[in-house]
Amino acid sequence: MSYLPIQQLLKTTPGPHVTVTVKGWVRNKRESKNALFITLNDGSTINNIQAVAERGPAEAGQLSDDVLKLVTTGACVAVTGTLVESQGAGQAVEVKINNIHVYGPADPDKYPLQPKRHSLEFLREIAHLRPRTNTFSAILRVRHALAFAVHKYFNDNGFYYLNTPIITASDAEGAGEMFRVTTLDPVNPPRTEDGKVDYSQDFFGRETNLTVSGQLEGELGALALGKIYTFGPTFRAENSNTTRHLAEFWMIEPEMAFYELPENMALAEDFVKTVIRYALQHCPDDLAFLDNRLKEEEKMKKKEEQSELGLLEKLQFVISNEFERLTYTEAIDILIQSKPAKKGQFQYEVKWGVDLQSEHERYLVEKHFKKPVILTNYPREIKAFYMKQDDAPAVGARGEVFGPTVRAMDVLFPGIGEIIGGSQREDDLDKLTARMAEVGVEADAIWWYLDTRRFGSAPHAGFGLGFERLVQFVTGMGNIRDVIPFPRAPKQAEF
């Protein structure tokens, strides 16, 4: 007798002497006059295994009514029996039951995951149990595969994994939307003579926050080790209740010394194709299930709102096409000349100097180029202080001279818009400090960052990828709160 995960059992050759033990949670139980059918899942695969007990004298003393009444949906059981060829469709083998042990019963009147369709909104309310559903178990297995692929990719390509601080005194994005970390009395904190909170008496002796990015510290690592990456939790106190934002999420941020914008773009394209390809290779059953799920969802939408590509087609679309590269200025010209712009169908205005919205990005990817797009050389005024400044201003298709630009890049995907943002970093100390002064970033606060430009400065570049955005794209889920086990968002910190 051996205990094997269901994933392995379904590939095992059956036989009259093949005795197995299956452990898992009951997805469903049904009874007929002559037999009892139990559907089990242990989380190792999207596929269930069926266990069957024939009613009759041979069953007496082994499957008592006291045990059977505890075998309900949600109960955790161990089933021992013979692995035989399945009599039903859908799987090759099933277990002919000899004995059942109930580890933990589940009251059918109270267990919320009965065998019926549940809305995603309802499942968010029971996030502690939703991994037991087909949809969320599939998502979490895909999430694991992608996380493993991320580490594998960087390891295989000579990067070092750098752990950057979660508690920090710097704001890498300069946006100010940060969660404060303090041990001071929230009701009556100590104050300075001018009435401000006296953070010198706090645990760290200064004002600190949860990190919004590991990039600045990542640059320090790259300018010593050559190529590093971070992969850890980040936090944004942005009061945004959209399907694309979380207050707590995971970020992947590689930084590379001696890389400039072209090398940065090439790495981003190769990286994202490689990890998606890994998921396709290692999660075929889960992605096939999620593909079918998305097709059913699409049927309920208006025809004009339906996606042209299924989930698997969209993933193949990304890994099979060379990403189109063009400048922000070229993209603006394309958008201005587009039918949606001329007919007033874009919700947001298109002109040089504005930050592109998702509708603009998706038009470029899905309608104009019909392939993933990398936009570069954005207006300096809409990008962060640390981006490398271009030597000359942007020039339009008709000779118009626009404002200064930076060597930024955004990778745009179908259905989601921007998925990666990055840049070549400003390595010139004078230009960097001048830009910091323009946007109000205090040099004293990040003196250590500026030291890398004082002592052996070098060209370098990097990018950031929100891991949940990647998981959302690969799984086809419409809401980012459904691709992380326990989402954190405004007014949501349960579990």
C-alpha positions in Angstrom: 0.0 0.0 0.0 1.3 3.4 -0.9 0.2 7.0 -0.5 0.6 9.1 -3.7 -0.7 12.5 -4.7 -3.7 12.3 -7.1 -1.6 13.8 -9.8 0.6 10.7 -9.8 -2.2 8.3 -9.1 -4.0 9.3 -12.3 -0.9 8.3 -14.3 -0.4 4.9 -12.4 -1.2 1.6 -14.1 -4.2 0.0 -12.5 -4.4 -3.7 -11.5 -6.1 -6.2 -9.1 -3.2 -6.1 -6.7 -2.5 -2.3 -6.9 -3.6 -1.1 -3.4 -3.4 2.6 -2.8 -4.4 5.2 -0.3 -5.8 8.5 -1.5 -5.9 11.5 0.9 -7.8 14.7 0.1 -11.0 16.7 0.4 -14.4 15.6 -0.8 -15.6 17.7 -3.7 -18.8 15.7 -4.1 -20.6 12.6 -3.0 -23.5 10.8 -4.7 -25.2 7.6 -3.9 -27.1 5.1 -6.0 -28.9 2.0 -5.0 -25.9 -0.2 -5.6 -22.9 2.1 -5.1 -21.4 5.2 -3.4 -19.3 7.6 -5.5 -16.9 10.1 -3.9 -15.0 12.7 -5.8 -11.7 13.6 -4.2 -9.1 16.3 -4.8 -5.8 16.9 -2.9 -4.6 20.1 -4.5 -1.8 18.4 -6.6 -3.8 18.8 -9.8 -6.9 20.4 -11.3 -8.2 16.8 -11.9 -10.2 14.8 -9.3 -10.1 11.1 -8.7 -13.2 9.1 -8.1 -13.5 6.5 -5.4 -16.3 3.9 -5.6 -17.8 1.6 -3.0 -20.2 -1.1 -4.1 -23.1 -1.7 -1.7 -23.6 -5.2 -0.4 -22.5 -7.8 2.1 -18.8 -7.2 1.3 -19.1 -3.7 2.5 -20.4 -4.6 5.9 -18.1 -3.8 8.8 -15.8 -1.6 6.6 -18.0 1.3 5.6 -20.4 1.8 8.5 -23.2 4.3 8.3 -21.5 6.3 11.1 -18.5 6.8 8.8 -20.5 7.4 5.6 -22.6 10.2 7.1 -19.3 12.1 7.8 -18.3 11.8 4.2 -19.7 15.1 2.9 -18.5 17.9 0.6 -15.6 19.6 2.3 -14.6 16.7 4.6 -11.0 15.5 4.6 -10.6 11.8 4.2 -8.2 9.0 3.5 -9.5 6.3 1.2 -7.8 2.9 0.9 -8.6 0.6 -1.9 -7.7 -1.0 -5.3 -6.7 1.1 -8.2 -8.9 -0.1 -11.1 -9.7 1.1 -14.6 -12.4 3.7 -14.5 -15.9 2.7 -15.7 -16.8 6.4 -16.4 -15.6 8.9 -18.8 -13.0 11.6 -18.1 -10.3 9.6 -16.3 -8.4 6.4 -16.8 -8.4 5.1 -13.2 -10.5 5.1 -10.0 -10.3 3.6 -6.6 -12.4 0.7 -5.5 -12.9 1.5 -1.8 -12.0 -1.0 1.0 -11.9 1.5 3.8 -12.4 5.2 4.6 -10.9 7.2 7.4 -12.4 10.6 8.1 -9.7 13.1 9.3 -12.0 16.1 9.6 -15.7 16.3 8.9 -17.5 19.4 7.4 -21.0 20.2 8.4 -22.9 20.3 5.1 -25.4 22.9 6.5 -22.5 25.3 7.2 -19.8 24.5 4.7 -20.0 27.3 2.1 -18.4 25.6 -0.8 -21.1 23.2 -2.0 -20.9 21.7 -5.5 -22.4 24.6 -7.5 -21.1 27.7 -9.2 -20.0 30.5 -6.8 -19.4 34.1 -7.8 -15.9 35.5 -7.5 -17.3 38.3 -5.3 -18.6 35.6 -2.8 -15.3 33.7 -2.9 -13.3 36.8 -2.0 -15.4 36.9 1.2 -14.1 33.4 2.0 -10.5 33.7 0.8 -9.5 31.2 3.5 -11.4 28.5 1.7 -11.4 29.5 -2.0 -8.1 27.7 -2.7 -10.2 24.5 -2.5 -12.1 25.5 -5.7 -11.0 24.5 -9.1 -10.4 28.1 -10.2 -8.3 29.2 -7.3 -6.3 26.0 -7.0 -5.4 26.4 -10.7 -4.4 30.1 -10.2 -2.2 29.3 -7.2 -0.4 26.4 -9.0 0.2 28.7 -12.0 1.4 31.4 -9.6 3.9 29.0 -8.1 5.2 27.9 -11.5 5.7 31.6 -12.5 7.5 32.4 -9.3 9.8 29.4 -9.8 10.4 30.4 -13.4 11.4 33.9 -12.3 14.1 32.7 -10.0 15.2 30.1 -12.5 15.5 32.6 -15.3 17.6 35.0 -13.4 19.8 32.3 -11.9 20.4 30.8 -15.3 21.4 34.2 -16.7 24.0 35.1 -14.1 21.9 37.4 -11.8 22.2 37.5 -8.0 19.1 37.5 -5.8 19.3 40.6 -3.6 17.0 41.2 -0.6 16.2 44.9 -0.4 14.6 46.4 2.7 10.8 46.2 3.4 11.1 49.1 6.0 12.7 52.2 4.4 13.1 55.9 4.9 13.2 56.7 1.2 10.4 57.0 -1.4 11.7 55.5 -4.6 8.8 56.7 -6.7 8.5 60.2 -5.2 4.7 59.8 -5.0 4.3 59.9 -1.2 1.7 57.1 -1.2 3.4 55.1 1.5 2.4 53.2 4.7 4.0 54.6 7.8 5.9 52.3 10.2 6.0 53.5 13.8 6.0 52.4 17.4 4.9 55.8 18.7 1.7 56.2 20.6 -0.9 56.9 17.8 -3.1 58.9 20.2 -0.5 61.0 22.0 2.9 60.8 20.1 5.9 62.9 21.3 6.2 66.2 19.6 8.9 68.7 18.8 8.9 72.3 20.0 7.1 73.4 16.8 4.3 70.8 17.4 5.4 68.2 14.8 5.6 64.5 15.6 9.1 63.8 17.0 10.2 60.8 15.1 13.7 61.0 16.7 12.0 59.1 19.6 10.6 56.4 17.3 12.1 52.9 17.0 14.4 53.8 14.1 15.0 57.4 15.2 13.4 58.8 12.1 10.2 58.6 9.9 10.0 55.2 8.2 7.6 53.5 5.8 6.9 50.2 4.0 8.8 50.1 0.7 7.2 51.0 -2.6 10.1 49.6 -4.6 13.5 48.0 -4.1 14.9 49.7 -7.1 17.2 52.3 -5.4 18.8 49.7 -3.2 18.9 47.3 -6.3 21.0 49.8 -8.2 23.5 49.8 -5.3 23.8 46.0 -5.7 24.1 46.2 -9.5 26.9 48.7 -9.3 28.9 46.2 -7.3 27.7 42.7 -8.4 26.9 43.5 -12.1 23.5 42.0 -12.4 21.0 41.5 -9.5 17.2 41.1 -9.1 14.8 41.6 -6.3 11.6 39.7 -5.9 9.6 40.7 -2.8 6.6 42.4 -1.3 5.9 46.1 -2.0 3.3 48.4 -0.7 1.3 51.4 -2.1 -1.1 53.4 0.0 -3.0 54.4 -3.1 -6.7 54.6 -2.4 -7.6 52.9 -5.7 -10.5 50.4 -5.9 -9.8 49.1 -9.4 -9.4 45.7 -10.9 -5.6 46.4 -11.5 -4.4 47.7 -8.1 -3.4 46.2 -4.8 -2.1 47.8 -1.6 0.3 44.9 -1.1 1.8 43.1 -4.0 5.1 41.4 -5.2 7.6 43.1 -7.4 10.3 41.7 -9.7 13.0 44.3 -10.3 16.3 43.4 -12.1 19.1 46.0 -12.3 22.1 45.6 -14.6 25.4 47.5 -14.7 26.6 48.4 -18.2 23.1 47.9 -19.7 21.6 50.7 -21.7 18.1 51.1 -23.1 18.4 48.6 -26.0 19.8 45.8 -23.7 17.1 46.6 -21.1 14.4 46.1 -23.7 15.9 42.9 -25.0 16.1 41.4 -21.5 12.5 42.4 -20.6 11.2 40.7 -23.8 13.3 37.5 -23.3 12.4 37.3 -19.6 8.6 37.6 -20.0 8.5 35.2 -22.9 10.6 32.7 -21.0 8.5 32.6 -17.8 5.2 32.5 -19.8 6.6 29.6 -21.9 7.5 27.8 -18.6 3.9 28.1 -17.3 2.6 26.8 -20.6 4.9 23.8 -20.4 4.4 23.0 -16.7 0.7 23.9 -16.1 -1.1 22.6 -19.2 -4.2 21.2 -17.3 -4.6 24.3 -15.2 -4.3 26.7 -18.1 -6.7 24.6 -20.2 -9.2 24.8 -17.4 -8.7 28.6 -17.1 -9.0 28.9 -20.9 -12.3 27.2 -20.9 -13.5 29.3 -17.9 -12.6 32.5 -19.7 -14.5 31.3 -22.9 -17.6 30.8 -20.8 -17.2 34.3 -19.3 -16.7 35.9 -22.7 -20.0 34.4 -23.9 -21.9 36.5 -21.3 -20.4 39.7 -22.6 -21.7 41.9 -25.5 -20.1 40.9 -28.8 -18.2 44.2 -29.1 -16.7 43.6 -25.6 -15.5 40.1 -26.3 -11.8 39.4 -26.6 -10.6 38.3 -30.1 -8.2 35.8 -28.5 -8.7 33.0 -26.0 -6.4 32.7 -23.0 -4.1 30.1 -24.6 -4.1 32.0 -27.9 -3.1 35.2 -26.1 -0.2 33.5 -24.3 1.0 32.0 -27.6 0.5 35.5 -29.2 3.0 37.0 -26.8 5.7 34.3 -27.0 5.4 33.9 -30.8 5.7 37.6 -31.8 8.7 39.9 -31.8 7.8 42.9 -29.6 7.3 46.1 -31.6 9.6 48.9 -30.5 8.7 52.6 -31.0 9.1 55.9 -29.2 6.4 57.6 -27.2 6.4 60.4 -29.8 5.7 57.9 -32.6 3.0 56.3 -30.6 1.2 59.6 -30.0 1.2 60.4 -33.7 -0.3 56.9 -34.4 -3.0 57.5 -31.8 -3.8 61.0 -33.0 -4.3 59.7 -36.5 -6.3 56.7 -35.4 -10.1 56.2 -36.1 -11.0 56.1 -32.4 -9.3 59.5 -31.9 -10.8 61.1 -34.9 -14.3 59.8 -34.0 -13.9 60.9 -30.3 -14.1 57.3 -29.1 -11.2 57.5 -26.6 -12.2 58.4 -23.1 -9.0 60.2 -22.4 -7.3 62.9 -24.5 -4.3 62.1 -26.7 -1.6 64.7 -27.1 2.2 64.9 -26.6 3.0 65.1 -22.9 0.1 63.1 -21.4 0.6 59.8 -19.7 -1.0 57.1 -21.9 -4.1 55.3 -20.5 -4.8 51.6 -20.8 -7.2 52.3 -23.7 -4.4 53.9 -25.7 -1.9 51.2 -24.9 -4.4 48.4 -25.8 -5.2 50.1 -29.1 -1.5 50.1 -30.1 -1.1 46.4 -29.1 -4.4 44.9 -30.2 -5.5 47.0 -33.1 -2.6 48.8 -34.7 0.4 46.5 -34.4 -1.3 43.3 -33.3 1.7 42.3 -31.3 3.2 43.3 -27.9 4.7 46.8 -27.9 7.7 48.4 -26.1 7.3 52.2 -25.9 10.5 54.3 -25.2 11.7 57.8 -24.7 8.8 59.3 -22.7 8.4 63.0 -21.8 10.7 63.7 -18.8 7.9 65.5 -16.9 5.8 62.4 -16.5 8.6 60.1 -15.4 10.6 59.5 -12.2 13.6 61.5 -11.3 16.1 58.7 -11.7 15.6 58.1 -15.4 18.4 58.9 -17.9 17.8 62.2 -19.7 18.0 62.2 -23.5 20.5 64.6 -25.1 17.9 66.2 -27.4 14.2 66.9 -27.3 11.6 64.8 -29.1 10.9 65.6 -32.7 7.5 64.7 -34.3 6.8 63.2 -37.7 6.1 66.6 -39.2 9.2 68.3 -37.6 7.5 69.5 -34.5 9.9 70.0 -31.6 8.5 68.7 -28.3 9.9 68.7 -24.7 12.8 66.8 -23.2 12.5 63.1 -22.9 14.1 60.2 -20.8 15.2 56.8 -21.7 12.2 55.1 -20.3 10.5 52.0 -21.6 7.0 50.4 -21.0 6.1 46.9 -22.2 2.5 46.7 -23.3 0.5 43.5 -23.5 -2.9 42.7 -25.0 -5.9 42.9 -22.6 -3.9 44.6 -19.9 -1.8 47.4 -21.3 1.4 48.2 -19.4 2.9 45.1 -17.7 6.6 46.2 -17.4 8.0 49.7 -16.7 11.7 50.5 -16.7 14.5 52.7 -17.9 18.1 53.4 -18.2 19.1 55.1 -15.0 20.7 58.6 -14.8 24.4 58.0 -14.1 25.5 61.7 -14.3 25.6 63.2 -10.8 24.9 66.8 -11.9 22.0 65.9 -14.1 20.5 63.6 -11.4 20.8 66.2 -8.5 19.4 68.9 -10.8 16.3 66.8 -11.6 15.9 65.8 -8.0 15.8 69.5 -7.0 13.1 70.1 -9.7 10.8 67.5 -8.3 11.5 68.1 -4.7 13.5 65.0 -3.7 15.9 65.9 -0.9 19.5 64.9 -1.7 20.3 64.4 2.0 17.7 61.8 2.3 19.4 59.5 -0.3 23.0 60.5 0.0 24.0 56.9 -0.2 22.2 56.6 -3.6 24.1 59.6 -4.9 27.4 58.2 -3.7 27.2 55.5 -6.5 27.3 58.4 -9.0 30.3 60.0 -7.1 32.4 56.9 -6.8 32.8 54.8 -10.0 29.5 55.7 -11.7 28.6 53.5 -14.7 25.8 53.1 -17.2 23.1 50.9 -15.9 19.4 50.0 -16.4 16.5 48.0 -15.0 12.8 47.5 -14.9 10.0 46.5 -12.6 7.2 44.0 -13.1 4.3 43.6 -10.7 4.1 39.9 -10.2 0.3 39.9 -9.8 -0.1 41.7 -13.1 1.9 38.9 -14.7 -0.2 36.2 -12.9 -3.4 38.1 -13.9 -2.3 38.1 -17.6 -1.3 34.4 -17.6 -4.5 33.2 -15.8 -6.9 35.5 -17.6 -8.5 36.7 -14.4 -10.3 40.0 -14.7 -9.6 41.2 -11.1 -6.1 41.4 -9.6 -7.5 40.5 -6.2 -8.1 37.0 -7.5 -4.5 36.2 -8.2 -3.0 36.6 -4.7 -4.1 34.4 -1.9 -5.2 37.2 0.5 -5.6 40.5 -1.2 -4.9 43.8 0.6 -6.9 46.8 -0.8 -8.7 49.9 0.6 -10.9 48.7 3.5 -9.8 45.1 3.1 -7.4 43.5 5.5 -9.3 40.3 6.4 -7.5 37.0 6.9 
